Amino acid sequence: MGVLNVTPDSFSDGGRYTDVDAAVQHGVSLFREGAHVIDVGGESTRPGADRVDAETEIARVVPVIERLFAQGVPVSIDTTRAAVAEAALAAGAAVINDVSGGLADPAMASVAAAAGCPWILMHWRGHSRDMQKLAAYQDVVAEVRDELRARADAAIAAGVDPSMIVLDPGLGFAKQAEHNWALSAHLGVLVALGFPVLFGASRKTYLGRLLAGPDGTPRPVDGREAATLATSLLAVASGAWGVRVHEVGATADALAVWRATGSPHFRG
Ligand SMILES: Nc1nc2ncc(COP(=O)(O)O)nc2c(=O)[nH]1
């Protein structure tokens, strides 16, 4: 999954692709580098980000999705709003990527059920403004597993086909670094739920902190690619179905190495 944030303030690539032509060009290049789907997001989800209204989100993503769809590029819509998902699906998106796992908008389940499209349910405990305060766990792996299972159960109860559900641990969302590492180390616990698992660590802050300089300054965003590659390979080795990354070409190369080993996990 290639990341295409069409926002002015996303944490690692905010502002680069607010122009439709630039966004479409980047989405096409990610697809050509090997991405199976391009994840288009119109609202920043970084901690502390201000929310934008649905109209703004729709205005940002629909023109880009329409153009990518017209060029045969599969698209997922990264949104927590049912109205935005509906508009994106109408514009040609094929997957709903909901960082709230259906919690932010009760109407999302009926949109996903009616569309019969894959719905990525990410682990989440609240909007960006206050989510780090919610990073309190006794056993983060068990709690994330249980909360994701509950989200999947709710989706199925709302009429979503179980085969359309993808789960995601939500690294960095209501999680401190130690929580991200625990979830990475025990990703198999989530895979054991029986749904495909998407893993999204690309360039995230906990990697910057891991790679901090001698004075404690976190590694800048553009210096986190090698670490991101390592997290992607480890996630796939643990059974992840997919990885959500900014740097698709290098990731595709790394996963080609994994595939060459003949591992049973890799699902192509
Ligand atoms: N499914 C899923 N979606 C996401 N959307 C945004 C971000 C925030 O990162 P970005 O600013 O690089 O998009 N992370 C995820 C993630 O980990 N999983």
The ligand as an SDF file (V2000), in Angstrom:
LIG
                    3D

 18 19  0  0  0  0  0  0  0  0999 V2000
   -4.4420    1.5570    7.9990 N   0  0  0  0  0  0  0  0  0  0  0  0
   -3.6140    2.5580    8.3740 C   0  0  0  0  0  0  0  0  0  0  0  0
   -3.8420    3.8270    7.9570 N   0  0  0  0  0  0  0  0  0  0  0  0
   -3.0160    4.8380    8.3590 C   0  0  0  0  0  0  0  0  0  0  0  0
   -3.2700    6.1020    7.9640 N   0  0  0  0  0  0  0  0  0  0  0  0
   -2.4690    7.1160    8.3790 C   0  0  0  0  0  0  0  0  0  0  0  0
   -1.3670    6.8510    9.1990 C   0  0  0  0  0  0  0  0  0  0  0  0
   -0.5140    7.9770    9.6500 C   0  0  0  0  0  0  0  0  0  0  0  0
    0.6500    7.9810    8.9340 O   0  0  0  0  0  0  0  0  0  0  0  0
    0.8470    8.9230    7.6370 P   0  0  0  0  0  0  0  0  0  0  0  0
    0.7730   10.3190    8.1640 O   0  0  0  0  0  0  0  0  0  0  0  0
    2.1690    8.5200    7.1360 O   0  0  0  0  0  0  0  0  0  0  0  0
   -0.2380    8.6530    6.6830 O   0  0  0  0  0  0  0  0  0  0  0  0
   -1.0720    5.5900    9.6010 N   0  0  0  0  0  0  0  0  0  0  0  0
   -1.9040    4.5680    9.2000 C   0  0  0  0  0  0  0  0  0  0  0  0
   -1.6790    3.1990    9.6090 C   0  0  0  0  0  0  0  0  0  0  0  0
   -0.7250    2.8760   10.3510 O   0  0  0  0  0  0  0  0  0  0  0  0
   -2.5530    2.2450    9.1770 N   0  0  0  0  0  0  0  0  0  0  0  0
  1  2  1  0
  2  3  2  0
  2 18  1  0
  3  4  1  0
  4  5  1  0
  4 15  2  0
  5  6  2  0
  6  7  1  0
  7  8  1  0
  7 14  2  0
  8  9  1  0
  9 10  1  0
 10 11  2  0
 10 12  1  0
 10 13  1  0
 14 15  1  0
 15 16  1  0
 16 17  2  0
 16 18  1  0
M  END
$$$$
